[in-house]
Amino acid sequence: IEGRIRNREELSNVLIRSNFSGQQISLKDVATVEDGEEEARILTRYNGEEATLLTVLKKGGADTIAMVKLIDEKIEDFREKYGDRFQFTIFNNESQRVKNRLEVLGSNAVSGLVLVIIFLMIFLPGKIGFVASLSLPIAVMASLGFMPVFDMNLNAVTILAQVIALGMLVDNSVVISENFTRLRRSEGLDAKEAALKSIRQLALPISATAFTTIAAFLPMLVTTGIMGQFIKYIPIVVSVALIVSLGESFFLLPMRLVSSSSDRDKFKEVSKDWFETKAVTPFKKMVRWTVQHRYIALGIFTVGLVGSIVLMTVFNKMVLFPADQTEIYIARVETPKGTQLEVTHKVMEEISRKAKEAIGEHMLHAVARTGTVQVGPADPKGKSGNTVGFITMYVDEYAKNNIKHTEMLAKLRALKFDSLADVTFEAMVNGPPVGEPINGTFRSNDAESLNVVVSKVIEEMSKVNGVRDLRVDDVIGDDEVYVEIDYPKADRLGLEVKMIGDTVRAAVQGKAVSNVNLNNKKVDLRVQFTPEFRQDLEDLQQLKVMDRQGNLIPLGSIATFRKQGGSPQIKRFDYKRSKTVTGDIDDTVITAIEANNKMAEVFAEVRKEHKDVSLVFGGEGENTRESMDSLWNALGLSLIGIFALLVFLFNSYLRPGVIMTTIPLGLVGFSIAFALHGRPISFLAMIGMIGLGGIIVNSGIVLISFIDELRQDKTRSLEDVLVEASGLRLRAVVVSSLTTISGLLPTAYGIGGSDAILIPMTLAMAWGLTSGTILTLIWVPAAYAIIEDFSDWGGRLIGRGKKGNKDEVERVTIHSAPLAEPIKEVSP
């Protein structure tokens, strides 16, 4: 016996009632049988056309570019298979962003390498400069090779770390090569002896410079929260690159220096070159003046640092991740309560069309989703239902790089719509999700107090300049119809509440009563009233309920109906009722921290009458506070680490103290750069500032080492030693700093392509290093002399004053071999 239904026609002919007289009623006599899809809860449009979205995620460690290439190949297969019946489009392509950053890294690396070679050829003899420049590609390739060991691949953060390390990878080679040249010229050593002696003299100072830089970056690993996850690979990549560079300069560079030099290359003392006459001589005069007037210099430097702090405070705001190079804009839409999904979908179509007109030819993709608002997995304003939706708009490269997000948002916010929908626009920032600029959760078990406080806070915050789109996370359902049963009457008729409820539910929502196999596919069989019979209360009153004897009883005869507003969704935070207020800001007017501080002030006033309500902050403001606290911790640890390494190197507390005073000098260039460029101080800029401390001290380490070497010649006065050492190290310090800066500048100014993620940190480091290097060379001799003054005065105060000349002052032992004879001032 065949009892299987194979298609829709057979299902329509199923008998549902018959009698002995031959009368029959089939399913098609009382119902329409349709083979359709489940009612959609989310509707999608792509560039105005109905669409279905497919989101592809990758596993951790997978190659983004390779994966997207496979997806492209699969889509080409689909296009061949389905022809013109379907259109397939890829958008929000993360592999393209990775490719762009790789292109930026590659082009800027080439630009940086060219600049490095140019500076090396200018300041070092031809072959020596070229030999030293080879350290850069060797170190870069080696550091990239170590990345898989730490389970890292190329992404925005690791690329940024490589750009940061780029300019530092030849510093060691520059110092060693310059010393190699000086030894051959001043002492007439052959290539092998000069290379070995350079390594012996500079092994510890150069190692210290590498490890102080590592000490500046490694504490970033203590950064907590989402920011810590975002930057955790930066210190690892930088540390690996510097260690690789250190090994290369100690073992490979000397071999290249020796092999590139022949016995015929006799270095002799020659007349002063352009650098000696144009740079060293004037610089020595300046150093001598600062040493002689060291306390005036101290005053000038102090005023400069204070001025930098004031400049940074007045002209720069703290914005965690500025919305630079904005590629994605979001429209959040909410229609009036009770709006049907299809109606909301038409509203979304209107908004998409007008947004397209506002953005114009720069609009690449517009993806409208109706029935949900979920911009990312941790969207604090996420909602679902028939009355909500959001539109994701992607702009082209021109708009991304040349049109400010504030200008684009102004165009979108000026749009007028025919519907009564509530529409807000926002820009997606580059960086990790940090939440809304304004985000405060109010808690209380007293619902009335909670509502009053939230209303007053929103009212007052709406008056604050730069604050917009304030809203509360209330989720109120659609209007509801209450079926109030006449229980005594229902009981007399033998009707139970469950029977009535099942009947109403089946009529309105439908009920899956069974499943059937149609064309070898298992599908649900759902019974439901047609739409025209479930539109209003009269239809519901005419609904028939079957009792146990099979009698049909009108629902209206045993129940009354009451319509009222939907019930609000009750949310709790730490076991208390809660409401979260979120909002956006104009970051050119007010920062997230300032806006949240203002909310705290408003709440403090309102709370005087509602003591039971409390406030907890979240979102961007809280993330900014948490990130800054972590950064201060990282800064403290990096300073401690740098100081400890310097104490080990110099076996002293005074010399490291002098070197540590050079770290704030980078703040001068940092503050000037961000004020001139009109940029807010971002999280990544602060990361660059912390890392800068480990780089700036390098110049001080090398300079102090040579000052102590020269002081072994007791016939020289302290002033002459300071001036002589500064002049001798000027070339090496300038060249190593120029190579580091030249590695950063192309990225900071987008010479080979710009990227908003890469710019703030490289800009901070380039300008900070510029000011730090120049001022270090001038300040260290004066600071050294001041320390000697305090040492002299301190000795006198405790009865151990100097009784002879200054040569009787306690000398500091440094961990480098003493020179065979005093260093001569020789031009390379």
N, C-alpha and C positions, 0 to 999 in steps of 0.2 A: 504494500500500500504506500503510495507516494504522499507524504504529508508535509512536504516542504514547499514554501512559497519562494518562487524564483524571481518575481518581478513585481512592479507596482500594480499592474493590471490584475494579477492574481490576488494581491492583497485587497484591491477594491471590491473584488467579487466574493470576499469572505462573508458567509451568512452570519448575521448576528441575532436573527429571530425567525422562526417559522412555526406553522401550526398544522393540524391534521387535515385542514381543508386545502392545503397546498400553497397558502400565502407565505411569501418569503420577504424578508428585509435584509438586504446586503449592506455592507459598510458604505458603498458608494451612494446609497439612497439617503443617508443621513450625514455624511461627512465628505469632505474633499480630501483625497489622499495625495499628498505632495511629497516628492523626493527632493528635499532641500538640505541646507546646512543649518547647524545650530545658530540661533540668533547671535549676531555679533555683539560683543561687549566693547570692542575697540575698533574704530574705523580709521583708515589711513589714506592720506593723499600724498602723492609725490609730484611736485610742480603742478598742482591742480588736478591731477588725474588719480583715479582710484588705484590703490597699490597694496601690495603685501610686502612687509619688511622681513628680512632675514638677517639677523645679527650673528656674526661669526666671531667667536672668541678663541684665543690661542692658549695653549698650556704654557706654564712658566718655563722660560729658557728656550722656547721655540723661536725660530728665525722668522720675524715678521715679514720681511721682504720675500723670502722664499715661500711662505705660506700664501701671501696674496698672489704671488705668481701662479701657484697651483689653482687658486680660486678663479683667476682670470682664464686659465685654460679650461676649467670646468664650465664656466659661463659661455665660452665660445662653443663648447659642445652643445649646450642648451640652445644657443642661437641657431645653430645648424639644424637641430632637431625640431624646434618649434617655429622657426621662420619668423614671419611678421606677426604672429598671433600674440606674442608677448614681447615686451621690452625689458631688457635687463640693464640696470645701472648700478655702478658701485659709487658710493659716497662715504664720507667720513673715513677715508682711507689712511690708516695710521702708517702704513708702509711708505706713503708719499712723504709724510712728515719726517720719518726716519731718513729717507733718501735726501731730503732737503738739508737736514742737519749734517749728514755725512758730506754732502757737497759743500756746505759752509765750512765744516772742519777741514776738508781737503783743500779747498781754495784758500782759506785763511792760513792753513799750515804752509802751503806753497808761498803765499805772500810773506808770512813770517820768516820762512827759511831764506827767502831772497833778501829780506831786510837784515837778517842775522849775518848772512854771508857778506853783504855789503859793508856792514859795520866792522866785521872781523877783518876784511881786506883793507879797510881804511886804517884801522888802529893797530893791526898786527902785520908783520911782513907777509907778502903774498902767499907762499906755500903754507906757512904756519896758520894763517887765517882759514884757508881751505881745509886743512887737516882738522882743525878744531871744529869746524862746522859739520863734519861728518858724524860727530857725536849725536847730533839731533835725529837724523833718520834711524840710526842704530838703536838709540834709546827708545824712540817711539815704537818701532817694530817689536822690540823686546818686551816693552810694557804691554802692548796689545796681545802678545803671545801669552802673557801670564794671566790675562783676564779670565779665561775658562777655568783656571785653577780655583778662582774665588766664585765660580758659578755666575759670572757676569757676562752680559752681551752688550752690543752697542745700542744705546738708547740715549735719550736727551741728557740724562745725568752723567753717564760715563763719557759721553762726547764732551760735555762741559768740563769734566775733570781733565780730559786729555788736552783741551785747549788751555786750561790753567797751567798745566805742567809744561806745555810746549816751550815757553820762553825760558824756563828754568833748567832745561835739560843740557844746555851748553855752558852754564855758568862755571861749573867745575873745570871744564875743558879750557875755558877762556883764561881762568886764573892760572892754571898749570902751564898753559902754552905761553902766556905772557911772562911768567917767571922763568920758563925754559929759555926764552929769547933773552931775557935780562942776564941770566947766568952765562950764557954763551958770549954775550957782548962784554960784560963787565969783568968776567973772570977767565975768559978764553977757554972754557971747558969744551970737550968734544961732545957730540950729540948724546951719547949714552950716559956719560957722567952728568951732563946737565939735566937729562930726563930723570935719572935716579935721584939726584939731589933735590929737584923740584918736588918729587913725590915725598921725600923725607921731610922737607921743610913744611910742606903744606898738607900732609896727610891728616893730621888732627884738626887744624882749622877748617879744612874743606869738609871733613866728616862732620864737624860740628855745625857747619852751615846747612848741610843736608838734613841732619837730625833735628836742628832747631825748626826748620821748615816743616818737617814731619810732625814735630811736637805741636806746632800751631794748628795743623789740620786734624790730627787724630782725635783730639777731644770732641770734635764734631760728632763722633759716634755716640756721645752721651745725650745728644739732642733727642727729646722724647716726642711722642705723638706722631701725627701724620707727617710733620716736617722732618722728623728723625728718619722715617722710612724713606722720605723723598731724597735726602742728601747723603744717606749712609755710604754710598759707593764713592763719593768724592774723596774723602780722606784715604780710602783704600787705594784708589787708582793713583792719586798723587804720590802717596808713600811708595808704592811699588815703582812708579816711574823714577822717583828720586834715588831710590836704592839701586835700580838698574843703571842710572846715569852715573852714580858714584863708582860702581864697579867698572863701568866702561872707562871712566877717566883715570882710574888707577892701573888698569891692566891693558886695555886696548890702545888708549891714547898714547902712552909712552912708546909703544911699538911703532905707531904711525909717525910720531915725531922723529924717532931715530931713523926709520926707513926713508923718510922724506928728506933727510939731511945727509949730506955727503961731507967727506973730509975737506973738500975744496971750499965748503961753505964756512969761511972763517969770519966770525963776527968781530968787528973791531969798533972801538969807540969812535963815533962819528959826530959831526957837528949836529947841533940841536935841530930837530925836525919841526914841522909846523905845529904839532901838538905841544911840543915842549915850549915853543915861544908864544903861541897863541893861547894855550890853556894852562899849562903847568906853572909857568912863571907868574901870571896874574893870580892864579889860584893860591900860590904860596904867599903872595902878599896879603891876600884876603885872610888866609889862615893865621898869619902872623898878627894881623890886626885883631882878630877875634880872640887869640890867645892873650894878647896884651891887654885887651879890654873885655875879658871873659865875663865879667859881671854885667856889663852893658849888653853883651851878647845873650846872657841868660835872660835878662829883662825883655829883649827883643823877641826871643823864642817863646817866652811865656806869653807875651801879648799876642803873638801869632797863633798859638794854640788856643788861647781863650777866644780869640776872634773867629777861629775856625769852628769852635763849638757853637758860638752865637750865630754864625752864618748858617750852620746846619740846622739849628733850632728854628731860625726865622724863615728861611727860604725852602726848607725841605720838610715834607710830611712823611710819616711812616705808613707805608702801604705794603701789606704782606706780599701780594703778587699783583702788580699793576696790570691793567687791561691793555697792554701794548700789543700791537699786531693782532688785533682781535679778528678771528676768522669765523666765529660762530656767535649768532645772536638768538635769543630765546624770547618767544612771546607766550605768556601764560594767559589762558582764557578761562573765564567762568561765566556761564549764562545763568539767568534767574532760576531760582528753585522750581523744580517741576518740569523743566524743559526736556523734551524727548531727545534721545541720542541723535536721531536723524536731523533734528532742528539745529542742535549744537554743531553738527557736522557741516551744515550749510553756513552757519556763522563762521566757522573756521575757514571755509572756502573764501568768504568775503575778506576776512582778515589777511589770508595768504595773498590774495590778489592785490589788495591795496599795499601790502608790505613790499610786494614785487615792484609795484609802481614807484614806491618811495626809494627803494634801493637801486632800481633801474638795471642796467646791463651788468652791474657787478654781482647780481644774485646768481649763484650757480645752482644751488639746490634749496628747495623749501619742502620740508617734511612735516606734514600736519597729522597729529594723532589725536583722535577724539575718544574720550572715555577714560583717559588717564593723564596725569601730570607727574612724570617721573624723570627728571633731568639728572641722570646718574643714580647709582645705587644708594647713596646716602643723602638724597634730596630732602632737606627738612620741610619743604613745602609740597611734598608729594601727596597727591590725592587720586581718587578714582571715582567714577560715576558718570551718569549721563550728561551732567552739566559742566564738565571740565574737559580741557584739552590743552595741548601746547604745540607750538610750531618751532622747529629748529631750522634756522636760516644760515646757509653757508655762503660766504662772499669770496670773490676771486682774489688773486695775489695783489692786484693794484689796490683794491679797497683795504685789504689787510695791512699793507705797508704804508699807504698814503692817506687814508681817511681815518681820523681819530674816532675812537669808539664813542666819545661824547657827541661828536657831530652826527654820527649814524643814529645813535639813540634819540637825539633831538628830532631827526626826521621821522623816525618811527612813532615817537610819542606825540607828534603833532597830528597824526592821522585821526580822522573822524569816521566812526562806523555807524551804520544804520541800526544795528541791533543794540540791545541794552546790556550787552556783555561787558564784564569787567576785564580789561586787557592791560597787562603790564609787560614791559620790555626790559631785557637785561642783556649784558654782554658776558660771554664765557671767558674767564681769564686763563692765561697760560700757566700751568702749574697744577699741583695736586688739589683735590677738592677741599676747600677750607671753610665752607659754609657761608651763610649769609652775612653781609657786613654788620647788620643789626640782628641780634638774636638773643632774646631774653625769655626765660621760662618762669612764669609766676605760679606759685603753689599755695594752696589753702584748701582745707576741707569745708570751708564755708563758701558755697557756690556764689552766694549773693555778693559777699565781699570781693571774691575773686573777679567777678564780672565788673564791679564798680571800679576796682583798681586798674584793670586792663583797659577799660574805656577811657579813664582819665589819663593814663599814660599815653595812649595813642593820640588823644586829643592834644596833649601838650607837645609831644614829639613831632606832630604834624606841623607845628609852627617853627621848627628848627630849620634854618637855612641849610640846604644840601641833603636833607632827609626826604625820601619819597617811598611810595609804594608800601606803606605800613599795612600789615594785615595780621590777623590772628588765625591760628590753626583750627578754628571751630569747623567741624564737619557736621552739618545738619542734613539729615536725610530728606528725601522727597516727601510731599504731603502724604499722609496716611489716612486710610478709611478704617474705622473701628466697627466691627460687626458685633453688636450688643444683643445677645441671645435672650429670648424670653424662656428661661429655663423651665418653669412649671409647664408651659405649653409644649415645649419641645419634649419634655419627659412624658407627657400624656400621649404624644404621638409616637413615642418610642425612638426618638432621635437622640443620638449622643453627640457631644461636642466634637469628637474626633471625626464622625461621619460628616458633620457640617463643614469642618475645617478642610477635610480632604476634598470635598466637592468644590469649595471655593478656590482652593489652591489649584486643582486640576483645571478649572475653567479659566483662571486668570494667568497662571504661570505655566500650565501644562503639566502633564504627568507621564513619565516613562513607564508604560504598563507592561512592556515586554521588549524583546528584540527579535529581529528576523534576519535571515540571510538573503540579501538581494544581490544577484550577480556575484555570488561567492564572497560577499562582503557583509560583515556583521554590522547592523545599524540598529539604533534605538527606535522603538515605536512609541511616539509621544502623542497623547490625546490632548487637545486644547481648543478652546473656542476660537473662532475666527476673529480677527481684529475688530470688525464692526459690531460684534456682540460683547465686547469687553471695554467699551469706551467710557461709560458713565455709570452713575449709581442706579439708574433705572434698569440697565441690563443686569446688574447684580441682584436687584430685587426680584426679577423674573426668573432667576436661576432656580432650578428644581433640585430638591434633595430627595433621594430615594430612601424610604424606611425599610425595615426588615421584611415587610410583606410585599415590597415592590411598588408601593404607592409613591407618586411624585408629589412632593409638597413644595409650594413656592417659598423661597427663602424669605421673601418680604413678609410672609404671614407669621413667621416665628422670630423675626429679628428686626431691629432698627439699625440705621447706619449713621455714623457720625464722622465727618471729615475734619482733620486738624493737621497742623504743621508737623513735619517730621521731627523725630527725637534727635537731640544732639549726641554726638559721640563723646563719651566721657574718657578723658585721657588722664593718666596718672604718672607722676614723676616722684620717685622715692616714697611711694605709698600715699601720696597726696594728690588730690585733683590738681590739674595743671592746665594752663593755657600758654602757648608760646607765641610771642610777638616777633615777627621778622620784618625786615625792611631793607631797602637799597639806599645807597648814598651816591652823591656826586663827589668822587674822590679828589676833585680839584678844589672843593670847598671845605670838606670835612673828612676826617679819616674814620675808620671803623672804631678805633679806640676812643676817639673824641665823641662819636655818636653814642657809644655804649656808656661812656662816662656821664653824658648828658641824661641818658635814660636812668642811670643810677641816681642822679640828683633829683630828677622828677619823682622817681619812686620813693625816695627818702621823704619827700614832702607828703605824698599821698598816703604813705604807710602810717603816718602819725595817727590817722583815724581808723586804720585797719591793721592792727598789730599782728594779726594771724597770717598775713600774706608775706611770703618770702620771694626772693628773686635770685635766679641762677642764670649766669650768662653762658652762651655757647657761640658757635659760628666763628666768623673771621676774627671778631674782636677777641674772643677767648683764645683762639688759636694763635693770634698775634702775641698775646701776653705769655702764653705757654712757650711759644717759640723764643721770645726774647729772654725769658727766664733761662731757658736751656742754653741760649747763646752766651749769656753772661756766665753761666757755669763753665761752658766750653772755653770762653776767654780766660777765666781764672785758671783753669787747668793748663791751658796752653802757656800762659805766662809762667806758671810754676815750673812746667816742664822745660821751657826755654832757659829759665834762670838756673835750674839744676844742671843742665848740660853745660852752661857757660862756667859755672863754678867748678865743675869737673875739669873743663879745659884749661882754665886759668889758675886754678888752685887759689882762688881769691874771691872775696865778695865785692870788692870795690870795682874791679874791671867789669864784671858782669853788670854791676849797677850802672856804669857809664853806658854800656851797650843797650841795656833795657830802656834807657831814656830816649833812644832813637825810635822806638816803636810808635809813640804818639806823633812823630813827625809826618807819618803817612796820612794822618788825619787832615793835614792842610790841603793836600792835593785832592783827597777824597771829598771834602766839603766844597771846595771850589768847583770841582767837576760836576757834582750833582746840582749845585746852584746854577752854574752856567748853562747846563743842558736842560734845566727845568724838570729834572726827574725826581720822583719820590724815592726815599730810601727804602728799598725793598729787603725782603729776607735774604735773597741771594747776594745783594750788595753787602749786607752785614757779614755774610759768610766770607765774602772776598776780603773784607776789612780784617777779619780775624786771621785769615791765612796770610794776609799782607805782613802781619807782625813777624812771622817766621822768616820772611824774605828780607825785610828791611835790615834785620840784625846781621845779615850775612856780611854786608859792607863794613859794619862796625867790628865784626870778629876779625876779618882780614886786616883792617887798619890797626886795631889794638895789638894784634900779633906782631906786626912790623914795628910798631912803636916800642914794644918791649924788647924786640930784637935789637933795635938801634940803641936802646938805653944801656946795653951791655958795653958800649963804647963810653967810658966814664969821662972822656975829655969834652963831651958835648953837653951843652946846657939843655934843660928840659924844653925850652922854647924852640931851640934849633932842631931837637929830635922830633917834636910834634910837627913842625913845618916840613922837615925832610921826609918823614914817613908819609905824611899826607900827599906830598908831591909824588913820591915813588909809587904809591898805590892808586893814584888818580886814574891812570890809564886802565888798570885792571878792573877797578870798581865801576868806572864809566862804561867800559865795554860790556861787562857782565850784566849791568843794569839795562843797558840799551838792548841787549839781546833778549832779556826777559820782557822788557816793555814792547819791543818790536814783535814778539810772539803774541802779545795780547792785543795790540792796537788794531790789527785787521779785523778781529772779531768784535772788539768794542765799538768800532765804527762801521761794521758791515761792509768792509771793502770787498770781500769775496762773497757777500751774501749775508743778510742780517737774520737774526733769530732772537726773539724776545726773551727766551730762556737764557741765552748765552751772554747777552749784552750787559746786564747790571753788574755781575761779578767781575767780568773782564775790565769794564770801565773803571770800577772801584780800584782794582789792583793796578791797572796801568797808571792812572793818575796818582794814586797813593804812593806807588813805587817811584814815580818821577820826583815828587816832592821829597819823599823819604831819602832817596839816594843823594840828591843835591844837598839837602840840609844836613844829612849825616856826615858828609865829608867836611862840612864847615863846623858842625856842632861838636863832634867827638873830640877834636883837639882841645877846644875850650872846656868841655866837660872833664876831660882828663886832667887839665891843669887845675880846675876847681877842686876835683877830688884830691889832688896832691896838696892843695892849700889846706883843705880840711884835715888831711892826714897830718900835715905839719903842725897845724894849730892844736889838733887833738893831742899830739905827742907832747907839745909844750905844756898843755893843761895838766897832763898827768905826770909831768916831771921827766918826760923822755923826749924833750925837744931836741931838735937837731943841734949839734955842737960844731959841726963843720959845714961843709957844703951839702947840697942836696943829694950827692951821691951816696951819703951815709944812710939815707932812708931805706927801710926794708924793701928789698927787691922781690918781685913776684916771679916765681919759676913757671915757665910755660913749657908745654909738652911738645917742643920742636927743637931740632938740633940747632945749636948756635952757629952762626955763620963763621966761616973760616977767617974772615976779616970784615971790617965795617963795610956796610953796603955803600956803594958809590952811586952818586947821582949821574946816571948815564942815559942818554937818549937811545931808544931802540932804533 
